[in-house]
Amino acid sequence: MLKQAFSIVKEYEGSHSGEHGDGIVRSEFHPIMFGDRMLNIFENVKEIIDPGGLFNPGKIVDPPLMDDRSLFRYGPDYLDGKSPTQLDWSTWGGFAGAVEMCNNNGTCRKRDAAVMCPSFRATGDETHSTRGRANTLRLALTGQLGPTAFSSSEMAESMSLCVGCKACKRECPTGVDMARMKLELQASQTAAHGLSIGQRLVAYLPRYAPAVAGVGPLFNTVQKLPGATRCIEALTGFTRHRPLPHWHKSKRLNSITRTGPADGQPVAILLDTFSRWFEPSNGEAMVNVLAGAGCRVHIAGADNKNPLCCGRTFLAAGLIDEARHEARRLLKAVKPFIDQGIPLVGLEPSCLLTLRDEYDVLLPPSETKGLKNMSFLLEEYLVQKSADLSLNLGPTQYKQAALHCHCHQKAFATAKDVETVLNWIPDLTVNPITSSCCGMAGDFGHWAKTYNVSMNMAELSLLPALRTLEPNTAVVGGGTSCRQQISHGTDHDAVHFVQLLYQSMTHSTAVKSDSTG
């Protein structure tokens, strides 16, 4: 086909080369395009300038055939690494196909205003870039790391600083999803080596949280005892330099199943583990905002002894079967809402977006039908339904708001919606912070072995920007881990945007009451 194309180009006296030059692809056709006399001139010039043939050999002069298999990056004996996997990679033609989405373009090595790749930005080490990890996977798939490559220490080291930000999925020109590949590799690591005490505590948090929350204040106090943090670090691997999240229990969230006007627009909210047991004021604010806007609010799976879980902590720990169990339990609970066309709304980006992004490789399509199109982060829902909602907003105590969005909000293009919603608040100027990952990334910043890298990520741009803020500036963090990092690294207590929205609604109501009294 290419030979025919070149003959047509010559027939119409065109050129077979453009801005990209000739190279291997076009050089073999030079006899057709230039003739023997010009080829001899090319060869003479090359001989004079580069008699040893050191500079870019095989281009223009003495070129190989463009389809010479010996030139291919993957030769005839290349293995496609058909290793057993626990997630569904059929969309990519198998796990190897997903790995080969990386074409080594190196965009993950950039240091501009985007997010990708947080670990490379912090270390400058190619090993800890998306490309570096993809190439390590290629070595594994071609058998160069041995038969147990996926569970090897080398593979663990390659993935150790990946924070699962999903930036590569959005910002890489070929859409490499290294965060998802890490889930698969962690499953191999866990199957081979098991989990440490600390890893099990994180993975099974949604299971034991309901039982522990009642005595949560005791755990909060224990952390403050002399020597407690050193003991915790020695036992679990959680760094002594950062406090663990404090437990909080909400009587209201654990007592209601539905609220708001009976004839209001129905909406089902998904209370994630963190909004329920660590930041319940955010869950309460979401309920109040939606009910105040005229929605009939339902609490999906309102079972206080066994609340719903997206399965994210199990996925991250490589416990795929446990994650699958939680996913099916959640789907069973929300199916009545989906069947009625009632949207599901959540607060925590990494939890809610697990439903949209990971369930399709965790479960068969027949089980997740309708879920992706009916699951929304709160900011998405408010923006999409703004014309149907009654949001009466007034000024708050703040004139400025500095906004740092969660990496998954950036990856799934919901960050702009947060900015839009905050701009609804009168007299509030919203200033998005240009930054990569905050470095907390769920449990990543809690481990002693990655604490320093976590702080390095935060110090690249986020924390320095926050330290320059004027007084009376609200700091908004998109995820629970983002807010923890900001509070740990600065004097600011970051809040979820729903808190400002609720304050704005409350203030508006108070002003109206005063004016009509």
C-alpha positions in Angstrom: 0.0 0.0 0.0 2.8 2.4 0.9 4.6 1.6 -2.4 1.5 2.5 -4.3 1.1 5.7 -2.4 4.7 6.7 -3.2 4.2 6.0 -6.9 1.1 8.3 -6.9 3.1 11.0 -5.1 5.8 10.8 -7.7 3.3 10.8 -10.6 1.9 14.1 -9.4 5.4 15.5 -8.7 4.8 15.7 -5.0 7.1 15.2 -2.1 7.2 12.2 0.1 8.7 14.1 3.0 7.4 16.9 5.2 8.3 18.5 8.5 9.2 15.2 10.1 12.0 14.3 7.6 12.7 11.0 6.0 14.0 8.6 8.6 13.5 4.8 8.4 10.0 5.1 7.1 10.8 7.0 3.8 14.5 6.5 3.2 14.1 3.3 1.3 12.0 5.1 -1.3 14.7 7.7 -2.1 15.8 5.9 -5.3 12.2 6.5 -6.6 11.9 10.1 -5.5 15.5 11.4 -6.1 17.2 9.1 -8.6 20.7 7.6 -8.6 22.5 10.9 -9.2 21.1 12.6 -6.1 21.7 9.4 -4.0 25.4 9.4 -5.0 25.6 13.0 -3.8 24.0 12.1 -0.5 26.5 9.3 -0.1 29.5 11.4 -0.9 28.4 14.1 1.6 27.8 11.5 4.3 31.3 10.0 3.6 33.0 13.4 3.9 31.2 14.5 7.1 30.7 11.1 8.8 33.2 8.6 7.5 32.7 6.3 10.4 28.9 6.2 10.1 28.4 7.3 13.7 25.7 9.9 13.3 22.1 8.5 12.9 23.1 5.5 10.8 20.6 4.0 8.5 18.8 7.2 7.6 19.0 8.7 4.1 22.1 6.7 3.2 22.1 2.9 3.2 18.7 2.6 4.9 17.1 -0.7 5.9 13.6 -1.6 4.7 11.0 0.2 6.7 9.4 -3.1 7.8 12.6 -4.8 8.8 11.6 -6.8 11.9 15.0 -6.5 13.5 14.3 -2.8 13.9 11.1 -3.3 15.9 11.1 -2.5 19.6 9.2 -5.7 20.1 10.8 -8.4 18.0 9.3 -11.7 16.7 10.0 -13.4 20.0 8.3 -10.7 22.1 6.0 -12.3 24.7 2.7 -10.8 25.5 2.8 -11.9 29.1 -0.5 -13.6 29.4 -0.3 -13.7 33.2 -3.5 -14.4 35.3 -5.2 -11.2 36.3 -8.1 -10.5 38.7 -9.5 -7.4 37.0 -11.1 -7.3 33.5 -8.6 -6.0 31.0 -10.5 -7.1 27.9 -11.0 -3.5 26.7 -7.2 -3.3 26.2 -6.9 -6.7 24.7 -5.4 -8.0 28.0 -3.2 -6.6 30.7 -0.2 -6.4 28.3 -2.3 -4.2 25.9 -2.9 -1.8 28.8 0.8 -1.7 29.5 1.7 -1.1 25.9 -0.5 2.0 25.8 2.7 3.7 27.0 4.6 4.7 24.0 7.5 6.3 25.9 6.5 9.8 24.9 7.7 11.1 28.4 4.8 13.5 29.1 4.9 12.1 32.6 8.2 13.8 33.1 6.9 17.3 32.7 6.9 19.8 35.6 4.2 22.3 34.3 1.0 23.3 36.0 -0.7 19.9 35.6 -0.8 16.9 38.1 1.1 14.1 36.4 3.3 12.6 37.7 3.5 13.4 41.5 6.1 10.9 42.4 8.4 11.9 39.5 8.0 15.6 40.4 9.0 14.8 44.0 12.0 12.5 43.2 13.2 13.3 39.7 13.7 9.6 39.3 12.6 7.9 36.1 11.8 4.8 38.0 9.0 6.6 39.7 7.4 8.1 36.6 4.5 6.5 34.7 6.9 5.6 31.9 9.4 4.1 34.3 6.7 1.9 35.8 5.4 0.9 32.3 8.9 -0.1 31.3 9.3 -2.2 34.4 6.0 -3.9 33.6 7.3 -4.6 30.0 10.4 -6.3 31.5 8.0 -8.4 33.6 5.8 -9.3 30.7 8.7 -10.3 28.6 10.0 -12.6 31.3 13.1 -10.6 32.0 12.3 -10.3 35.7 11.7 -14.0 36.2 8.5 -16.1 36.7 7.4 -14.3 39.8 7.9 -10.7 38.5 4.5 -9.4 39.6 5.1 -10.3 43.2 8.8 -9.4 43.2 10.5 -6.8 45.4 11.6 -5.0 42.2 8.0 -4.6 41.1 7.0 -3.4 44.6 9.7 -0.8 44.6 8.6 0.4 41.1 5.1 0.9 42.3 5.9 2.1 45.9 5.5 5.8 45.2 2.5 5.7 42.8 -0.2 7.6 44.7 -3.0 6.4 42.4 -3.9 9.9 41.4 -5.3 9.0 38.0 -3.5 12.0 36.4 -1.9 9.7 33.8 -5.3 8.5 32.7 -6.3 12.0 31.9 -3.0 13.8 31.0 -1.0 11.1 29.2 -1.6 11.4 25.4 -2.3 7.7 25.2 -4.3 7.5 28.4 -2.1 5.1 30.4 -4.0 4.2 33.6 -1.1 3.3 35.9 -3.3 3.7 39.0 -5.5 0.8 37.8 -2.4 -1.3 36.9 -1.2 -0.8 40.5 -4.4 -2.4 41.8 -3.7 -5.5 39.7 0.0 -5.6 40.8 -1.0 -5.1 44.5 -3.3 -8.1 44.2 -0.3 -10.2 43.2 1.9 -8.8 45.9 -0.8 -9.4 48.5 -1.5 -13.0 47.3 2.3 -13.7 47.6 3.2 -11.9 50.7 0.1 -11.1 52.6 -0.6 -7.8 54.4 1.1 -6.1 57.4 -0.9 -5.1 60.5 -1.1 -1.6 59.3 -2.2 -2.5 55.8 -4.9 -4.7 57.3 -6.1 -1.9 59.5 -6.5 0.4 56.5 -8.0 -2.2 54.2 -10.7 -3.4 56.7 -11.5 0.1 58.1 -15.0 0.1 56.6 -15.7 -3.2 58.3 -14.7 -2.4 61.9 -15.4 1.3 61.9 -19.0 1.0 63.1 -17.8 -1.0 66.2 -14.9 1.2 66.9 -16.6 4.6 66.4 -18.4 4.3 69.8 -15.0 4.3 71.6 -13.4 6.6 69.1 -12.7 9.4 71.6 -10.6 6.9 73.5 -8.4 6.2 70.5 -8.1 9.9 69.9 -6.8 10.4 73.5 -4.4 7.5 73.3 -2.6 9.1 70.4 -1.7 12.1 72.7 -0.1 10.0 75.4 3.7 10.2 75.7 5.5 7.7 73.5 2.2 6.5 72.0 3.0 7.6 68.4 6.4 5.7 68.5 4.6 2.6 69.7 2.0 2.9 67.0 4.7 3.4 64.3 6.6 0.3 65.5 3.5 -1.8 65.5 1.7 -0.6 62.4 4.2 1.4 60.3 2.1 4.6 60.6 4.5 7.5 60.9 4.8 9.1 64.3 5.2 12.5 62.6 1.6 12.8 61.6 -1.6 12.3 63.8 -4.0 9.7 62.6 -7.5 10.9 61.7 -9.7 11.6 64.7 -12.9 9.5 65.1 -16.2 11.4 65.2 -19.7 10.0 65.5 -22.8 11.7 64.2 -26.1 10.8 66.0 -28.1 12.5 63.2 -26.5 10.7 60.3 -27.0 7.4 62.1 -30.7 8.1 62.9 -32.2 9.4 59.6 -33.1 7.4 56.5 -34.8 10.2 54.6 -35.4 13.9 55.0 -36.5 17.0 53.0 -39.9 17.9 51.4 -41.9 14.8 50.6 -42.7 16.1 47.1 -39.1 17.3 46.5 -36.8 16.0 43.8 -35.5 12.6 45.0 -31.8 12.0 45.5 -30.0 9.2 47.3 -26.7 10.1 49.1 -23.9 7.7 49.6 -22.1 8.2 52.9 -18.6 7.0 52.5 -16.6 5.6 55.5 -14.7 8.9 56.0 -17.7 11.2 55.8 -19.6 8.9 58.3 -16.9 8.2 60.9 -14.3 10.9 60.6 -15.9 14.0 59.1 -19.6 13.6 59.8 -20.2 17.3 59.8 -19.6 17.2 56.0 -22.3 14.5 55.7 -24.7 16.5 57.8 -24.0 19.6 55.7 -24.7 17.7 52.5 -28.0 16.4 53.8 -28.9 19.9 55.0 -27.9 21.6 51.7 -29.8 19.1 49.5 -32.9 19.2 51.7 -32.7 23.0 52.0 -32.6 23.1 48.2 -35.8 21.3 48.0 -34.6 17.7 47.5 -36.2 14.6 49.1 -33.0 13.1 50.5 -32.6 9.4 51.0 -29.7 7.8 52.8 -28.6 4.8 50.6 -28.2 1.6 52.6 -29.0 3.3 55.9 -27.7 0.4 58.1 -25.6 1.7 60.9 -24.2 -1.7 61.8 -23.1 -2.5 58.3 -23.0 0.7 56.2 -22.2 0.7 52.6 -18.6 0.8 51.3 -17.4 1.4 47.7 -14.5 -1.2 48.3 -11.7 1.3 47.6 -9.7 0.4 50.7 -9.8 -3.3 49.7 -8.9 -2.5 46.1 -5.9 -0.5 47.2 -4.7 -3.4 49.4 -5.0 -5.9 46.6 -8.0 -7.7 48.2 -10.0 -7.9 45.0 -12.5 -10.5 46.2 -13.3 -8.3 49.3 -13.7 -5.3 47.1 -16.0 -7.2 44.8 -18.1 -8.3 47.7 -18.5 -4.7 48.9 -19.3 -3.6 45.4 -22.1 -6.1 45.0 -23.5 -5.2 48.4 -23.6 -1.6 47.5 -25.2 -2.3 44.1 -27.9 -4.4 45.7 -28.7 -1.5 48.0 -28.8 1.2 45.4 -30.5 -0.7 42.6 -34.0 0.4 43.6 -32.9 4.0 43.3 -31.2 3.4 39.9 -34.2 1.6 38.6 -36.4 4.6 39.5 -33.9 7.1 37.9 -32.9 8.6 41.3 -29.3 9.9 41.2 -26.7 8.7 43.7 -24.7 11.6 45.2 -21.5 11.4 47.3 -18.8 13.7 48.8 -15.5 11.8 48.7 -14.0 11.8 45.1 -12.0 8.6 45.5 -15.0 6.7 46.8 -17.7 8.0 44.5 -15.6 7.8 41.4 -14.7 4.2 42.2 -18.3 3.4 41.2 -17.8 5.0 37.8 -14.2 4.1 37.1 -13.3 0.8 38.7 -16.6 -1.2 38.9 -16.6 -1.9 35.2 -13.3 -3.9 35.5 -14.4 -5.4 38.9 -17.8 -6.7 37.9 -19.6 -7.9 34.7 -21.4 -5.1 32.8 -24.7 -6.7 33.5 -24.3 -6.0 37.2 -23.2 -2.4 36.9 -25.8 -1.3 34.3 -27.0 2.2 34.9 -24.6 2.9 37.7 -22.1 5.1 35.9 -24.6 7.5 34.5 -26.5 7.8 37.8 -23.5 8.4 40.2 -22.4 12.0 40.9 -20.2 14.0 43.1 -22.1 16.6 45.0 -20.6 19.4 42.9 -21.6 17.7 39.6 -25.2 17.2 40.8 -25.6 20.8 42.0 -24.3 22.2 38.7 -26.4 19.9 36.5 -29.6 20.4 38.5 -29.1 24.1 39.4 -32.1 25.2 37.5 -34.3 22.8 39.5 -33.0 23.6 43.0 -33.8 26.4 45.4 -30.5 27.5 46.7 -31.0 30.7 48.6 -27.4 31.8 49.4 -26.0 34.7 51.4 -22.6 36.0 52.1 -20.4 34.1 54.6 -17.7 35.4 57.0 -15.1 34.8 54.2 -14.3 37.2 51.3 -11.7 34.8 49.7 -11.5 31.1 49.2 -8.4 29.2 48.1 -9.4 26.0 46.4 -7.3 22.8 46.1 -9.2 20.0 44.4 -8.6 16.2 44.8 -6.6 14.6 42.1 -9.6 12.5 41.1 -11.7 15.6 40.7 -9.1 16.9 38.3 -8.8 13.6 36.5 -12.5 13.3 36.0 -13.1 17.0 35.2 -15.3 17.9 38.3 -12.9 20.5 39.7 -14.5 23.2 37.6 -17.9 22.3 39.1 -16.5 22.9 42.6 -15.3 26.4 41.5 -18.7 27.0 39.9 -20.6 26.2 43.0 -18.4 28.3 45.3 -18.8 31.2 42.9 -22.6 31.1 43.7 -21.8 32.4 47.2 -22.2 36.2 47.2 -19.1 38.3 47.9 -16.8 35.3 47.7 -13.8 35.4 45.4 -12.6 31.9 44.5 -8.9 31.3 43.8 -7.9 27.8 42.5 -4.4 26.8 43.6 -2.2 25.6 40.8 -0.7 22.4 42.2 -0.1 18.7 41.7 -1.1 16.0 44.2 -1.1 17.2 47.9 1.0 14.1 48.6 -1.4 12.5 51.2 -3.2 10.2 48.8 -5.3 8.2 51.2 -2.9 6.2 53.4 0.3 7.1 51.5 1.2 10.0 53.7 0.5 8.0 56.9 3.3 5.5 56.3 6.6 6.1 57.9 8.4 4.9 54.8 6.7 7.4 52.5 6.0 10.3 54.8 9.0 12.3 53.6 8.0 11.9 49.9 4.5 12.8 50.8 5.7 16.1 52.3 8.0 16.7 49.4 5.0 16.5 47.1 3.1 18.9 49.2 6.0 21.4 49.4 6.4 21.6 45.6 3.6 24.1 45.3 0.5 23.5 47.5 1.8 24.3 51.0 3.9 27.3 49.9 0.9 28.8 48.2 -1.3 28.3 51.3 1.3 30.0 53.5 1.0 33.2 51.6 -2.8 33.6 52.0 -4.3 36.6 53.5 -6.2 36.4 56.8 -9.8 35.4 56.7 -9.3 33.2 53.6 -11.3 30.0 53.6 -9.2 27.0 52.5 -11.2 24.4 50.6 -9.8 20.9 50.1 -11.4 18.4 47.8 -10.7 15.2 49.6 -10.5 14.1 53.2 -6.8 13.3 52.7 -6.2 16.7 51.1 -7.7 18.4 54.1 -5.5 16.3 56.5 -2.3 17.2 54.6 -3.2 20.9 54.5 -4.0 21.0 58.2 -0.8 19.1 59.0 1.5 21.2 56.8 0.1 24.7 57.5 -1.9 26.7 60.1 -5.1 26.4 58.0 -8.0 24.1 58.7 -9.2 23.1 55.3 -12.9 22.4 54.8 -15.1 20.7 52.2 -16.9 23.2 50.0 -20.2 21.9 51.3 -19.4 23.6 54.6 -19.2 27.0 53.0 -22.3 26.3 51.0 -24.2 25.3 54.1 -23.0 28.4 55.9 -24.1 30.5 53.0 -27.6 28.9 53.1 -27.8 29.3 56.9 -26.7 33.0 56.7 -29.3 33.7 54.0 -32.1 32.2 56.1 -30.9 34.2 59.1 -30.9 37.5 57.2 -34.4 36.8 55.8 -35.6 36.0 59.3 -34.2 39.3 60.6 -35.6 41.3 57.8 -39.1 39.9 58.2 -39.2 39.9 62.0 
